[in-house]
């Protein structure tokens, strides 16, 4: 089931994707037999996370009921974020991205060290040892806490921070909880996932280098802005195959990279179980896999500039498009 959230003129409303467009969730819920209570209809039709946490039977019958209805008229409602994240934790699941991004940092910001790295890798045919992730990465899932209040939606402009001259994109698979967790097993943690989105974890790379060296992790390099796709796809459609999805990045309509979700260090159940140890997680908290291999400009050497349009895509999950504007909010 694909869900989006719109403004109906008075309040948020959830819509369900069908072959011909979108159906209002309240209308579909009232077509169930027996129909839910008005209290449940109000709760599920105005809150995407609440609908994702509804009983499996309700969601199954709701998807069937929506397909029997005519879609809403196009252009009558304003798109919103698919949900308001209660928090944002971003993992780093891909070793290849970590190594290639580290090499990209060296190449761009440390030219003297880049010569040493290039020579070493030419001789030994292996990554320079210091490019590999910290040893902790191999022992447990690692993540940083992002700014859950800074999400731009699909189609919104994203401004380059005033303090940066190296804005980058990062293609990531996002997943949101529909149920709370505490000291969960990987199996229970995976079952609590409600849906999936595409995430662009924008990064100010020139600021990030010093912040990471501080030992406190990313701060202004990450917290200024990120973006989320307008549609959330229910977990039943994606979870069984989340490690087998193709992804791509286009800049100004031109294909910049093709990538995939294959090869993570940890499963989604394992990363959520780790995050839940002696810590309560709640429905609506958002997580991401970290950048897919090759899915950032620091790896390819192509960062973003004012006027660029960046489009991220993950098979089955959707697309996310944002236009980059300069520090003053214009595109030139």
Secondary structure as UniProt FT lines:
FT   STRAND          2..7
FT   STRAND          12..18
FT   TURN            19..20
FT   STRAND          21..24
FT   HELIX           25..30
FT   HELIX           38..46
FT   HELIX           48..52
FT   HELIX           56..67
FT   TURN            74..75
FT   STRAND          78..79
FT   STRAND          87..91
FT   HELIX           95..109
FT   HELIX           111..124
FT   HELIX           129..131
FT   HELIX           135..139
FT   STRAND          143..145
FT   TURN            148..149
FT   STRAND          151..152
FT   TURN            154..155
FT   STRAND          157..159
FT   TURN            162..163
FT   STRAND          167..168
FT   STRAND          170..177
FT   HELIX           186..191
FT   STRAND          193..200
FT   STRAND          203..204
FT   HELIX           205..213
FT   TURN            214..215
FT   TURN            220..224
FT   STRAND          226..228
FT   STRAND          231..234
FT   HELIX           235..238
FT   HELIX           239..244
FT   STRAND          246..251
FT   TURN            252..253
FT   STRAND          254..260
FT   HELIX           268..275
FT   TURN            276..278
FT   TURN            283..284
FT   STRAND          285..296
FT   HELIX           297..300
FT   TURN            306..307
FT   STRAND          309..314
FT   TURN            315..317
FT   STRAND          318..325
FT   TURN            327..328
//
